[in-house]
Amino acid sequence: MDDTTPRIRIRPGGPADAPAVLGMLDGAVAWMNSRGNTEQWGTTPYSQKPGGVERVRRYTTENMPFVAELDGVPAGALVLDTGPSPQMPVAPAAEPERYVRLLVTDRRLAGRGIGAALLEHAAEQTRQAGVSLLRVDCWAGGGGELVRFYERCGFTRAAGFLSGTWPGQVLERRVG
């Protein structure tokens, strides 16, 4: 890596990061919609969805948020918790786990390894906590490219589910 290569730094997140996370989520909705994907997160900007702002506030205050910075600018966020969201039809694991509740990157910076770096950080945080199971759920629709992204990051498929008509996939990764 030379001095001109952008450096990803991951730090703990907090309430002050909520506007940046909301901006990334709004950008992700616009990006998905521009590619014809209106099923994953709909067409309404995340910041305008009922409960969207409050959910991000909770993510940055009640969970374990992390922010990836690229040359000092927020470029991605990941939120860890001790289990899946109660709003999702996903059962907690039969053992201690860490669960990725949110992973979002600034779509303008796609392809720079930000999401993968955040997932690797989550694996290390899980390991440091003495927990060996890291899980995530994601949209399994479209061509399944999001599921394949997680598989490239070391996750394996655990269980599929439906949340209404929204197809989901739980994936897991052993870290310890």
C-alpha positions in Angstrom: 0.0 0.0 0.0 1.5 3.3 -1.0 0.8 6.7 0.5 -1.9 7.5 -2.0 -4.0 4.3 -1.3 -7.0 5.2 0.9 -6.9 3.7 4.3 -9.9 2.1 6.0 -10.0 2.8 9.8 -12.8 1.2 11.9 -13.8 2.9 15.1 -16.6 2.6 17.6 -19.7 4.5 16.5 -22.1 6.6 18.5 -25.1 8.9 18.4 -23.0 11.6 16.6 -22.8 9.1 13.6 -26.5 8.8 13.1 -26.7 11.5 10.4 -23.9 9.8 8.4 -25.5 6.4 8.8 -28.9 7.8 7.7 -27.2 9.4 4.7 -25.6 6.0 3.7 -29.0 4.3 4.1 -30.7 6.9 1.9 -27.9 6.5 -0.7 -28.3 2.7 -0.6 -32.0 3.0 -1.3 -31.4 5.4 -4.2 -28.6 3.1 -5.6 -30.8 0.0 -5.3 -33.7 1.8 -7.0 -31.4 3.0 -9.8 -30.6 -0.7 -10.5 -34.3 -1.7 -10.6 -34.3 -3.1 -7.1 -37.4 -1.7 -5.3 -38.2 -4.8 -3.3 -35.3 -5.0 -0.9 -35.7 -1.7 1.0 -38.6 -0.1 -1.1 -38.4 3.3 -2.7 -38.8 5.7 0.3 -35.5 7.1 1.6 -34.7 5.4 4.9 -34.7 8.8 6.7 -38.3 9.3 5.7 -39.6 5.8 6.5 -41.7 5.5 9.7 -39.4 4.7 12.5 -36.2 4.9 10.3 -34.6 7.8 12.2 -35.5 6.3 15.6 -34.1 2.9 14.5 -30.8 4.4 13.6 -30.7 6.3 16.9 -31.2 3.1 18.7 -28.5 1.4 16.6 -26.0 4.0 17.7 -27.0 4.1 21.3 -28.3 0.6 22.4 -26.2 -1.7 20.2 -22.5 -2.0 19.3 -22.0 0.3 16.4 -18.8 0.6 14.3 -18.0 3.1 11.6 -15.5 2.6 8.8 -13.7 5.7 7.7 -11.9 6.1 4.5 -9.3 8.9 4.8 -11.2 10.2 7.8 -14.6 10.3 6.2 -17.4 7.9 7.3 -17.7 5.3 4.5 -19.6 2.5 6.1 -21.3 1.3 9.3 -21.9 -2.0 11.0 -24.1 -2.7 14.1 -23.6 -5.7 16.2 -26.0 -7.1 18.8 -26.3 -10.3 20.9 -29.1 -11.7 18.7 -31.4 -11.0 15.8 -33.9 -8.2 15.6 -37.2 -9.1 17.3 -39.0 -7.7 14.2 -37.4 -10.4 12.0 -38.7 -14.0 12.0 -35.3 -15.3 13.0 -34.8 -17.4 16.1 -31.8 -16.7 18.4 -29.1 -19.2 18.2 -28.9 -22.1 20.7 -25.6 -20.7 21.9 -24.1 -17.3 22.5 -23.8 -15.2 19.3 -23.1 -11.9 17.9 -25.5 -10.7 15.2 -25.0 -8.2 12.5 -28.1 -6.0 12.7 -26.9 -3.5 10.0 -24.2 -3.3 7.4 -24.2 -0.4 5.0 -21.6 1.3 3.0 -21.5 4.6 1.1 -22.4 3.4 -2.4 -20.2 6.1 -4.0 -17.2 4.2 -2.5 -18.3 0.7 -3.6 -15.6 -1.8 -4.5 -13.1 -0.6 -2.0 -13.5 -3.5 0.5 -15.3 -1.4 3.2 -18.1 -3.9 3.8 -15.7 -6.8 4.0 -13.4 -4.9 6.4 -16.4 -4.2 8.6 -17.4 -7.8 8.6 -13.8 -8.9 9.5 -13.9 -6.3 12.3 -17.2 -7.9 13.5 -15.6 -11.3 13.5 -12.7 -10.0 15.6 -15.1 -8.3 18.1 -17.0 -11.6 18.3 -13.8 -13.6 19.0 -12.6 -11.0 21.6 -15.9 -11.4 23.4 -15.3 -15.1 23.7 -18.2 -15.9 21.3 -17.6 -18.2 18.4 -20.8 -17.6 16.3 -21.4 -14.6 14.2 -24.6 -14.4 12.2 -26.4 -12.1 9.8 -29.6 -12.0 7.9 -30.0 -10.4 4.5 -32.3 -10.1 1.5 -32.2 -13.2 -0.6 -34.1 -11.9 -3.5 -33.0 -10.6 -6.9 -30.2 -12.7 -8.2 -28.9 -13.6 -4.7 -25.9 -11.4 -5.0 -26.1 -10.1 -1.4 -26.1 -13.7 -0.1 -23.0 -14.4 -2.3 -21.2 -11.3 -0.9 -21.6 -12.7 2.6 -20.4 -16.1 1.4 -17.3 -14.5 -0.1 -16.7 -13.0 3.4 -16.7 -16.4 5.1 -20.3 -17.0 5.9 -22.3 -20.1 5.1 -26.1 -20.3 4.6 -27.9 -21.4 7.7 -31.7 -21.0 7.1 -34.0 -19.2 4.7 -37.1 -17.3 5.8 -39.9 -15.1 4.6 -40.9 -11.8 6.3 -44.2 -11.3 4.6 -43.2 -11.5 0.9 -39.6 -10.5 1.6 -37.2 -13.5 1.1 -34.4 -13.6 3.7 -31.4 -15.7 4.3 -29.6 -16.2 7.7 -25.9 -16.8 7.3 -23.3 -17.8 9.9 -19.6 -17.7 10.4 -17.6 -19.6 13.0 -14.9 -17.3 14.4 -13.5 -19.2 17.4 
